[in-house]
Amino acid sequence: MLISRDQVLDQDIGLHGALFGGGMMARMDKVAGITASLMSRNRRFVTLKVSELIFHSPVLPGEIIEFYATITHQGRTSLTIQLEVQVYAPVTDSHRAVTSGAFVMVAVDEAARPEAILWKQEALEEANRAHVDREARQRGQATPG
Ligand SMILES: CC(C)(COP(=O)(O)OP(=O)(O)OC[C@H]1O[C@@H](n2cnc3c(N)ncnc32)[C@H](O)[C@@H]1OP(=O)(O)O)[C@@H](O)C(=O)NCCC(=O)NCCS
């Protein structure tokens, strides 16, 4: 499910002419929090764990990045969100995978203790449909080997 889009500006660039990795991680963490909120009626989520964070390709100034989320695990107080970040080039209508990672988010109460997630079933179904559609589109675009 496409959660958000953003653009990389000159001020976001690190030492090697591309988006600073820490900047990408902060953007992904924010998107993971937004995704958790969209899927539930809980007020607060915190990041518990980030794993398999991979930078596949550098992101250059001016490029538009898209954040796609898939819910890969639904627990009682936690959920795992697989985030895929892609560069989208409007001129050629093409995508390039740039970063991916899995985020475990935990719903917490006012005292920062884990609390049960109040799922929004319709949002979960929409996210699942979007994931299936995207996979089918990607399969359709793949060049037969
Ligand atoms: C997130 C936090 C509230 C969890 O507290 P906790 O006492 O460890 O909570 P629990 O042991 O009850 O686990 C909570 C959930 O996390 C899951 N969990 C715990 N450790 C895990 C791990 N290593 N990997 C995956 N899931 C894990 C548990 O299975 C549980 O999920 P479930 O209810 O869906 O089964 C606490 O660790 C915390 O406050 N961490 C700091 C969060 C933070 O500041 N984030 C910002 C980073 S700068």
PDBQT file of the ligand as one rigid body, heavy atoms in Angstrom, charges set to zero:
ROOT
HETATM    1  C1  LIG A 201       8.365  -1.180  22.942  1.00  0.00    +0.000 C 
HETATM    2  C2  LIG A 201       8.267  -1.443  24.443  1.00  0.00    +0.000 C 
HETATM    3  C3  LIG A 201       7.134  -0.629  25.029  1.00  0.00    +0.000 C 
HETATM    4  C4  LIG A 201       7.991  -2.938  24.601  1.00  0.00    +0.000 C 
HETATM    5  O1  LIG A 201       7.974  -3.206  25.954  1.00  0.00    +0.000 OA
HETATM    6  P1  LIG A 201       8.163  -4.725  26.478  1.00  0.00    +0.000 P 
HETATM    7  O2  LIG A 201       8.002  -4.718  27.941  1.00  0.00    +0.000 OA
HETATM    8  O3  LIG A 201       9.396  -5.304  25.897  1.00  0.00    +0.000 OA
HETATM    9  O4  LIG A 201       6.899  -5.391  25.844  1.00  0.00    +0.000 OA
HETATM   10  P2  LIG A 201       6.517  -6.912  25.672  1.00  0.00    +0.000 P 
HETATM   11  O5  LIG A 201       7.569  -7.862  26.111  1.00  0.00    +0.000 OA
HETATM   12  O6  LIG A 201       5.144  -7.010  26.277  1.00  0.00    +0.000 OA
HETATM   13  O7  LIG A 201       6.386  -7.029  24.073  1.00  0.00    +0.000 OA
HETATM   14  C5  LIG A 201       5.528  -6.174  23.373  1.00  0.00    +0.000 C 
HETATM   15  C6  LIG A 201       5.368  -6.727  21.982  1.00  0.00    +0.000 C 
HETATM   16  O8  LIG A 201       6.614  -6.689  21.314  1.00  0.00    +0.000 OA
HETATM   17  C7  LIG A 201       6.958  -7.993  20.827  1.00  0.00    +0.000 C 
HETATM   18  N1  LIG A 201       8.388  -8.153  20.916  1.00  0.00    +0.000 N 
HETATM   19  C8  LIG A 201       9.172  -8.023  22.010  1.00  0.00    +0.000 A 
HETATM   20  N2  LIG A 201      10.454  -8.206  21.679  1.00  0.00    +0.000 NA
HETATM   21  C9  LIG A 201      10.479  -8.456  20.353  1.00  0.00    +0.000 A 
HETATM   22  C10 LIG A 201      11.516  -8.715  19.417  1.00  0.00    +0.000 A 
HETATM   23  N3  LIG A 201      12.785  -8.740  19.767  1.00  0.00    +0.000 N 
HETATM   24  N4  LIG A 201      11.174  -8.891  18.132  1.00  0.00    +0.000 NA
HETATM   25  C11 LIG A 201       9.894  -8.836  17.727  1.00  0.00    +0.000 A 
HETATM   26  N5  LIG A 201       8.864  -8.592  18.562  1.00  0.00    +0.000 NA
HETATM   27  C12 LIG A 201       9.168  -8.408  19.859  1.00  0.00    +0.000 A 
HETATM   28  C13 LIG A 201       6.226  -8.951  21.752  1.00  0.00    +0.000 C 
HETATM   29  O9  LIG A 201       6.024 -10.218  21.119  1.00  0.00    +0.000 OA
HETATM   30  C14 LIG A 201       4.939  -8.185  21.948  1.00  0.00    +0.000 C 
HETATM   31  O10 LIG A 201       4.109  -8.283  20.805  1.00  0.00    +0.000 OA
HETATM   32  P3  LIG A 201       2.703  -9.114  20.797  1.00  0.00    +0.000 P 
HETATM   33  O11 LIG A 201       1.878  -8.597  21.925  1.00  0.00    +0.000 OA
HETATM   34  O12 LIG A 201       2.110  -8.727  19.467  1.00  0.00    +0.000 OA
HETATM   35  O13 LIG A 201       3.063 -10.553  20.896  1.00  0.00    +0.000 OA
HETATM   36  C15 LIG A 201       9.606  -1.098  25.183  1.00  0.00    +0.000 C 
HETATM   37  O14 LIG A 201      10.603  -2.021  24.774  1.00  0.00    +0.000 OA
HETATM   38  C16 LIG A 201      10.069   0.302  24.849  1.00  0.00    +0.000 C 
HETATM   39  O15 LIG A 201       9.536   1.293  25.386  1.00  0.00    +0.000 OA
HETATM   40  N6  LIG A 201      11.093   0.437  23.981  1.00  0.00    +0.000 N 
HETATM   41  C17 LIG A 201      11.550   1.756  23.541  1.00  0.00    +0.000 C 
HETATM   42  C18 LIG A 201      10.693   2.235  22.364  1.00  0.00    +0.000 C 
HETATM   43  C19 LIG A 201      11.244   3.524  21.793  1.00  0.00    +0.000 C 
HETATM   44  O16 LIG A 201      11.606   4.425  22.520  1.00  0.00    +0.000 OA
HETATM   45  N7  LIG A 201      11.294   3.595  20.458  1.00  0.00    +0.000 N 
HETATM   46  C20 LIG A 201      11.872   4.700  19.779  1.00  0.00    +0.000 C 
HETATM   47  C21 LIG A 201      13.274   4.375  19.416  1.00  0.00    +0.000 C 
HETATM   48  S1  LIG A 201      14.319   5.771  19.404  1.00  0.00    +0.000 SA
ENDROOT
TORSDOF 0
